[in-house]
Amino acid sequence: MNTTLEKGGRMSKSKKYKIKQKDFRKLEKLAERIYNTVVVIDYFCRTQQEIEELYNLAPIVENLRRDTDTVNDYFINYPDNNNF
């Protein structure tokens, strides 16, 4: 598998994978569970700012939530979600 460095330092894979519909649904549910968990953690960190450790974690959780938003959005808006 070939990888290339993209802008921002992230690696992209040039090889394409074909995912079966059953596996796609599993990944979709996993992404949804991760998203929901991060939403709860984000809310907790934002409302408990007096706890220094949570205050320090808030920016990290915010970035994680942004990433999970992107992943969850991908599954929600996947073109022809029912056709593989």
KOLDREN-122354 format. One line per field, with one value per residue (C-alpha): residue in one letter; y, x, z. Coordinates in steps of 0.05 Angstrom, whole numbers, plus 32768, in hexadecimal, padded with zeros to 4 digits. Each point is the difference from the previous one (the first is absolute). Layout:
aa	(A	...)
y	(Y	...)
x	(X	...)
z	(Z	...)
REM end
This chain:
aa	(M	N	T	T	L	E	K	G	G	R	M	S	K	S	K	K	Y	K	I	K	Q	K	D	F	R	K	L	E	K	L	A	E	R	I	Y	N	T	V	V	V	I	D	Y	F	C	R	T	Q	Q	E	I	E	E	L	Y	N	L	A	P	I	V	E	N	L	R	R	D	T	D	T	V	N	D	Y	F	I	N	Y	P	D	N	N	N	F)
y	(8000	8044	803B	8049	803B	8032	8049	8004	7FC4	7FCA	7FC0	7FEC	7FBA	7FFB	7FBA	7FFC	7FCE	7FE2	7FF9	7FD0	801E	7FD7	801A	8047	7FFC	7FE8	803A	8030	7FE8	8003	8047	8013	7FE2	8023	8042	7FFA	7FF0	803B	802E	7FEB	8008	8044	8018	7FE7	8023	8041	8000	7FEC	8036	8009	7FBC	8011	7FBD	8007	8047	7FE9	7FC7	802D	8015	7FB8	7FE8	803A	7FE9	7FB8	8015	8026	7FC1	7FD3	8032	7FF9	7FB4	7FFB	8032	7FD5	7FC4	8029	8021	7FC6	8001	7FCA	7FE5	7FC4	7FEE	7FDE)
x	(8000	801C	7FFA	800C	8008	7FC7	7FFD	7FFD	802D	7FCA	800D	7FD1	7FFB	7FFD	7FE3	7FB4	7FDA	7FBD	7FD5	7FC5	7FBD	7FFE	8044	7FEC	7FC4	802C	8030	7FC6	7FE5	8046	8009	7FBD	8011	8044	7FDF	7FCC	8035	802B	7FC3	7FF4	804A	8002	7FC3	801E	8042	7FDD	7FD3	8036	8033	8012	8023	8045	800A	7FBF	8010	8042	7FDD	7FCA	8027	8014	7FB9	7FE8	802F	7FEB	7FB7	800E	8020	7FC7	7FCF	8024	8000	7FB7	7FED	8022	7FD5	7FC0	800C	8020	7FE6	7FCE	8008	7FD4	8023	8044)
z	(8000	7FEC	802F	7FF1	802E	7FF8	8014	804B	800B	7FF9	7FD9	7FC9	7FE3	7FB5	8001	7FFF	8029	7FF0	803E	8002	8013	8040	8015	7FEC	802E	803A	7FF4	7FFC	8044	801E	7FE7	801E	8044	8001	7FEC	8038	8033	7FEC	8004	8048	8011	7FDF	8027	8041	7FF4	7FED	803E	8032	7FF1	804A	7FFE	7FE4	7FDD	7FDB	7FEE	7FE2	7FDA	7FE2	7FC1	7FF1	8008	7FD4	7FC8	800A	7FFB	7FC0	7FE2	8016	7FE2	7FBE	8003	8015	7FCA	7FCC	8013	8003	7FBC	7FDC	7FB9	7FF2	8046	7FEF	7FBF	8001)
REM end
